[in-house]
Amino acid sequence: MPAVAVNGINLSYHVEGDGHLVVLVMGTGSPGRVWQPHQVPALRAAGFRVATTDNRGIPPTDECASGMVIEDLVADTAGLIEHLGGGPAHVVGTSMGARVVQELALARPDLVDRVVLLATAGRNDPVQNALSHGERALHDKGITLPGRYHAAVTAVVNLSPATLRDPVVAGDWLDVFEFTGSAVGPGVRAQMDMNEFDDRLPAYRAITRPCLVVGFADDRVLPPHLAREVAEAIPGARYAEVADAGHYGFLERPDEVNRLLVDFLTG
């Protein structure tokens, strides 16, 4: 993958297709290639040029283990858009990536065309905070969960009961989660510190770009009422909710998520 020097780091990215640029921004701990199985092909088929990126903290992008703030990732994304032609670009984010996109739309509206926010929030939630504290404590104490137990917890927290109802599908997910394991690198650990943030809902009233906010009905990490709050804060934003989908809803229900993406970005 190519890399570009932006905002004081080397940022890894991948671009394919032709047409209007769409930049996809991933959540905490995940590389840009997670978009590849479902969203990239759907957007390319709809006539878009699609860019994915490994956020700072995710190798081969610089890990920035000494720490980072959301403004760093906003500046990284802005720098990538400028490198790829200057925009305005459609920008899509999920989870932490959605927060990056929200702040980008606020800080650099000149670079942003349309915005899609998946599994997002504009304020902290007590359960989310407790999960975040627990994950960081496990890492900082050097605790590695047994593989299959880590897989089961990850599945229960991030996937819909509808997904886990099928034993074959559930088994496939468990295998993936067990393979990845619970240990994280220093860059991901630095990303995790951004999980706590001030209430930004009042600030989002100043966003002027067209926005679609998508909540996932069975999301336990960022429940859909938090996404709905973001939609209510952004003037003119649309809200849609995907049934039978957890925090990883864009992977669990890709056809529905892709339909929403393409309809909004081409509308």
N, C-alpha and C positions, 0 to 999 in steps of 0.2 A: 504494500500500500504506500502511496506517496505521503509525504509530510510537508507541512508548510510552517515557517517560523512566524508565529503570531503571538502578540501579548506576552512576549518573553519566554515562550515555550515552543517546542516542536510538536505540532498537532497532526496526528495521523488521520487520514480521511480516504474515502473511496467515492468515486463518481461514475455513474453509468447512465446511458440514455441521452436523449435530446429533448429540447423544448424548455418550457419555463422551469426554473430551478425550484426544487423542493428539498429542504434540509431537514433531516430526521435526527432528533436529539434524544439519546437513551437515558435511562434512569441510573440510580446508584449501583455501582459495581458491575455494570454490564457493558460489553463492547458494542460498537456500532453494528457488528455483523448479525446481532439478534434481529435486526429489521429485515435481513436478507431473505428468509424463507417465504414471507408473506407480503409485507408492505412494499418492498422494492419492486417485485414483479408487477404488482397491481398498479403502482404509480407509473412505472415505465409503460405498461400496456395502455394507460390513459394518456400517454403522450408527454410525460414529464421527464426532465433530467433530475436524477435523484442523487443526493449526497448523504452519506452516512459518515459519522466521525467517532473516534474513540476519545471521549472526554478526558481532560486532564485527570490523572489518577489511574487511567487504564492504559497499560503498555500496548503498543509501542509509543504512544503519546507519553510525554514526560509525566512521571508519577506525582511529582510535587508533594512528597511525603511530609514536608514541613508544614503543610496546611494550605487551605484554599477557602475562598468565600464565593458565594453565588455570583458576585460581580465579575470574578475571574472567568467563570464559564460563559457568562454573557459576553464578555469581551472576546473570548476565544471564538464563540459562534459568529459574532459580528466580523471578526477578522477573517474567518473562513468564507463568509458570504462575500466580503470585499475581494478576497483572493480569487473567488470563482466568478467574478464579474460585477460585483457591487450591488446586486439586487435591483429592485426589491424581490425577495424570494418568499415563497410559501414556507412556513416553518412549523414542524410538527414535533411535539415532545410528549414523553410519558413519564409520570412520577416526578423525580427530581428534574428530568429533562423538560417536563412541562413548566416547572417553576422557572427554569432558565429561559424558556420561550416567553413566558409572561413578562419577565423582567426585560427581555430584549425588546418586546413590543412597546414597552413603556419607555425604555432608554433610547432606542434607535428605531423609531417608527419608519425612518427613511429607508431602512434595509428590509422592512417586512411588508409583505403583501397580505396574505391571509394566514391565519393562525389556527392550529388544531391542538387542543390540550387534552391528553388522555390521562385519566386517573390522577387528578391534580388536587391541590388544596391551596388556600390562601392564608391559612393560619395553622397553628399547631393543634394537635389533638392529644388528649391524655393517653389514650391507648397507643397511638403512634409513638409518642415520647417514651412510653414504657418499653415498647419493642426496641426502639433505637438504643436506649440506655442498656438494655440487656445484651444486644448484639455487640455493642462496644465493650461492655464489661467482659464478655466471654473472650473477645480477642485480646484485650489488655491483660487478662489473667492467664493467657496462654492456653485456654481451654478449647480443645477440639472435640466436637460432638461425634459420637459413633456415627459412621456413615449412613446407615439405614435410618437411624433416629433423626438425624439432620434432614434426610430426604423427606421423611414423614411430616416433620414440623413445617418444612418449607412448603410442602404441598398443601397442608391444611391452611396455612396462613395466606398463600398466594393464589390458590386455585379455587374455582367454584365447586360446591358439592355436586353439581351436575356433571362436571368433568370427572370427579373422583368416583362417581357412581358406576362407571364402566371399569371393571377390573383390568382389562387389557390396557386401556388408555392410562389408568392410574399407575399401572406397573411401569409403563414407558416413562412417565414423568418421574417416578421414583428412581428409576435407573439414571436418568439425566441428573437429578439433584444429588444422588449419591456419588456420581462420578465427579461432579464439581466440588463437593466437600464444603465444609464450613470455614476453612481457613481463608483469610483474605490477605492480600498484599498491602504494603504501606500506603499506596496511593488510594486504594479503596477505603482503607481505614480513615484516611484524610477526608474522603468524600462523605463518610458517615457522619462527620461532625457538622455537616451542613443540614442535617435532618431537623434540627431545631432552629426556628426562625421567628421573627416578629410577625404580628398580624399585618398582612399586606393588602387585605381586602379594600380598605379605604383608598389606597394608592391606585388600585386597579380601575377605579372609576375614571382615571385619566387615559386609559388605553383607547385608542381610536381605530385600530385596525379591525377588520371583520374577524370574528372569533367563533369557533365551534368548540364547545366543551363536551367531552364524552366521559360519563361516569360508568363504572361497571357495577352491576346490581349486587354482586356477592363479594365486593372488594372489602377485605378485612383490614388491609394496610391503610388505605385512604378511602374510607367509605364514601358512597356516591353523594351523600348530603354535603360533603366538603367540596366536591366538584361543582355541585349545583350552586353553592355559595359564590364560587368564582364566576360562574355564568351570570348570576344575578348582579355581581359587582361591576362587570364590564358592560358598558352601554351597548345595547344591540346584540349582545352575544346570544348564540343559539345553544341549547342544551339537549343532548340526546343520551339515553341510557341503554346499555346493552345488557340483556337478560342472560342469566346462566354464565356469568363471567366474573372472575376474580381479578386480583391486581394484575395478573398477566393476561388480561382479557384480549389484548391484541394478538396473542398467540393462541388462546383458547377458542376465540370466535373471530378468526381473521376475515371471513367472508363478510360478516356484518360490519366490522370495523373498517374494512377496505371500502365497502359501499359508502359508508358515511364520509370517509376521507375523500374519495373521488367525486362524489356528488357535491360536496362543499367546495372543493378546490377547483372544480370545473364549472360551478354554477354562476 
